[in-house]
Amino acid sequence: MSAPEDVQRLAGDRADARAAKDFALADELRDRIHELGWEVTDQPGGFELEPVASEADRPVRSADVPSVLDDTTTFDVSVHWVCEGWLDDIDRALAGFRATAGDRRVQFVVADVTGEAPKHWADAGDVEVVWLESDTGWAAARNAGLRRSLAPIVVALDGSVEPIGDVLGPLEQALADPGLGIVGPFGIVTEDLREFQEAPEAGPCDAVEGYLMAFRREVLTSVGGFDEKFRWYRTADIEWSFRVKDAGLGCAVVPVPVAKHEHRAWAAATEEERVSRSKRNFYRFLDRWRDHWDLVLSGEPEHHDHDHDHHHEHDGPVTMPEGR
């Protein structure tokens, strides 16, 4: 695509101004070229003109993603992923939801930090891609996507989870209980706020894991999003679960038909990265919630030492399959 003659003329005048070291004029001409929809880039022996990229053609900061949380809902359920790679995993989940959603109006949102998703789902029609800067942390990316929710029920999940039946029905039914804040098939419990184990059965739990978390949009607007200091995913789900419980709402395990595949972010990290990132996140959680026994189902341990933080073998949530 060639630039119009007037733009090429201005670019030539700018090159002359730069050669004459009249940089003030060169900057003024660059701005005029930009106003006409073109970017000028200096090249050896000349210059290059390219159309200005639209907002949809370049990544944005998480904080600049506009919120629609106060807008009227136009979908029944809003389903979200954070894309840090492995787009095929999200495709697998999308296929599962499309096949099992029935007559529900489902909004699909992908918060992408790779730059691959906008083109990958450009022709999908039912996938909104929020293209974020590549250095965006996990929680900030999650929040950017969640701000686009246009449904009363919101489902945030990982690409490792594949729907193999009607997932949305049981979640909608559970969230009809106004006393529940977060529900999902993978819950955890603790007795000491240092180690967490899988919840033994359906019903109340201490936190819902981020493999799949479902909640009403109003919970997101009242409690706020995830703590954006969590640049890695681990423990961010526990911390947000505790904030939801601190607001007077419960967490519960609700069985749904899903298959859980390899957790890619965990598998791709080195052991050193897993340890350092996990500890950093866990201590952030512990600093805020270490003595909030009112939020733990088992209550305060009978022999808890308030003056000493004891740490078990795992120094945080117990290691579970696929990186929990």
N, C-alpha and C positions, 0 to 999 in steps of 0.2 A: 504494500500500500504506500503510494507516494504522497508526500506532504503537498498541500496546495502551494501555488507559486508565491503567494504573499508570505507564507510561513518560511519557505525556502529563502526568500529575499531577506527576511528578518534574521534568519540564521546566518546568512552570509554577512550581513551588517554586524552581527554579534562577533563573528570570527574576525572581522576587520578591527572591531573595537578591542578585542583581546590582544590582537597583534600590536595595536597602538598603546597597549597597557592602560586603556580607558576602561577599567573594570567596573566602575559605577554604571557606565552606559551598557556594558556587556550584561550586567545583572538585570538592568531594566528591560533589555531586549529579551533575555531569557524568560522573564516574568510575562511579557507580552506574548511570547510563543506559547507558554503554558496556558494562558487564558484562551488561546485559540485551540487548545486541546492537544498540544504536542509537547514532547520532552526532547530537549537537545542535549546530546552527549558528545563531548569532545573526543576525537579520535586522532591518531597520528596522521598528520597531513590534512585534516579536515574535521568533519562533524557528522553525526548520525541523528536522524529524526525518527521518533517512535510515537505513536498515539499514547496519550495519557491513559494509564490503566484506570478503569472505574473502580469504585469501592468493592464491587463483587469480584474483581480480578486480582486483588492483593490481600494479604493477611492483615488482620487488625489486632489491636490489643484486647485482651479479655474485658477490661473495664469499659471499652468503647462499644461493646455489643449491646444494643438497646434491649431493654426489658419490655415484655408484653404481658407480664404477670398480672397487671391490673386491667388488661383488655378482656372483652367478652370472650368466653370460650367458644371455639368453633370445631373442636374435636372431642371425642369421648375419652381418649387416652393419649398421653404424650410419652413416647419411648425414646430414651437417650443413650448415646454411647460417647465415650472419649476415644478418639482415634489417635494412637501413638504409633501406628503401623498395623500390619496384619489385617488389611481391609477385607480379605476373603472371609475372615471370622465374622465380621459384621454382616457381610453378605449372607452368610449361613443363617445368622439370627434373623435378618430381615425376611428371608424366605420362610422361616418358621412362623413368624408373626403374620405375614401376609396369608399364609395357608390356614391359620387357625383363628384369626381375628373375627371371623363371622361378618356380621353387618356393622360392626363398630367402625367409627371414623377414627383412624389412628394416625397420629402425627409422628413421624420419624425424624429425629434430630441427631446429627453427628457433629461433635465439636472436634475439629481436626487440627493437629499441630504438625502434620507431615507435609502439607502442600499437595498431597496426592488425591485427597478426597473430592475437591471441587470438580475435577475432570472425571474422576471415577464414577460419580453419581450425577453427572451433569444431565443425563437423559432419563434418570430414574422417575422423575415426576412427583414422587411422594417422599423424597428425602431432602430435608433442609440441611445444608452443610454450613457450619459456622467455621470459617477459615481463620485460624489464630496464628499469631507469631510463633515461630518454632521453639522459642525458649519459654513458652507458657507452661507453668507448672500444672500438675494433674488437677488439683482442687480448683484453680482458677479456670481451667478448661471446662471442668464439670459445671461450675457455676455459670459460665458463659452460655453453655448449651441449655441449662435449666431455665435461664431467663427467657428463653424462647417458647416456653410451655404455654400452649393454648388449649389445655384440657383440664378438667377437674381432678383427674387421676394422672399421676406422673410416675413413670417407671425408669429408674436409672440402673443400667446393668453393664456388665463387662462382656467383651466379645467372646469370652470363653463359654458363655451360657447360650445354649440352643433350645428354643421352644420346641417341644415335640407333641404338644397338645394345647388345649385352651388354658393358657397361663393367665390371661387377663380376667376371666370370669371369677375365679377364687379371690384374686386380689381386690377386685371391685367389691365383692361381697364382704370381705373382711374390713375394708376401709369404710363401709357404711357405718361402722361403730365409731362414733365421734371420740371415744376414749383412746383409740389407737392412733399413733402417729406414723409409725413405719412398720411395714410387714414385708416378709420375703421368705423364701424357702430355706435360707441358710442363716441360722441364728447362733449366737454364742452366749455363754454364761461364765461368770467368774465368782470366786469366793474371796479373792484377796486384791482385786484390781491389778494384779501383776501377771497372772496367767489366765487365759481364756480357753474354754473348751467348747466343742460343739454342743448346742442345746440338745438334750436327749429326746425331746418330743415336740410335737406341735403345741403352740400356745405361747405364753409370756416368755421373753428372753431378755438378756441384758443389752444386747445390741444385735442389729441386723447387718449381715455382711454385704459389702458392696458388689458382690457377684450379681445380686439382684435386690434392689430396694424399691419398694412402692410406697407412695404417700400421696395425700391430697395436696393440691397446689396451694391451698390456704396454709398448710403447715410450712411450706417453703417461704411464703411471704411473711409469716409471723415469726418464725425462728431465724430466718436468714439462711444463706447457703453454707457451703463447706468452708472451713478455715483455710484460707489461701496460702498460709505458710506451709501447708502440706504439699510439697512439690512432687512427692511420690505418693502412690495410692494407699500404701499400707497404713492402717490405723486411722485414716481419715474417716472411714465409715463408723468406727467405734466412737470417735470423738463427736461426730454429728449425731449419732444415736443418743449419746448422753445429753447433748443439748436439747434434743427433742423431748427426752424424758424429763429434763429439768424444767421444761415448759408445761409439765403436767400430763404428758401423753405417754402411751405405752408402746413397747416394741413387741412384736409377736412373730413366731414362725408359722407360716402358712404354706403347706405343701402345694407345689404346682408341678406340672409335667415338664421338666427340663432335663437336658443332658449337659454335664459340665465337662468341658474339654481342657486342654492345657492352658494355664494362665501364662500368656506370652510375656508380659512384662517381668514376671518373676523368673521365668525360664531364661530370658535373654540377659538378665543381670548376672554379674559375677558374684561369687560368694562374698567377697569383700564389700561389694556394693549392697548386697542384700542386708548384711549385718549393719553397716554404717547407716544406711537410709532407714532401716527398720528401727534401730535404737533412737535415732534422731526424732522420728515421728512418735515413737512410743513415749519418750520423755516429754514431748510436747503435750500429749494426752495426759500423762500422769501429773504434770505440773498444775494442770487445771482441775483435775477430777480426783486427786489422790485420796481424799477423805470424804467423798460424797457417798457415804454408805446408804443414804436414803434412796439412791438411784440404783442400788444393787439388790436383786431379788433375795439373795441370801442374807442381806443385812451385814452389819459389822462383825468381823470375826471376833470370837470370844477373847482371844489372846492377842489381838492386834497391838503392835507396838507403834504408838503414834510418833515416837521420836526417831524411829529408824526405818528407812525404806529397805525392806528385805527384797532381794531379787532371786528368783528361782533360776533354774537352768537356762531358760529361754530369754530372760531379761525383757519380757514383753509378751505379747500374745503368743500362745503356744503355736509352734509351726504345724500347719495343717496341710493336707494335700493341695498341690498347685499353688503354694505360696501364701496361704493365710497367715 
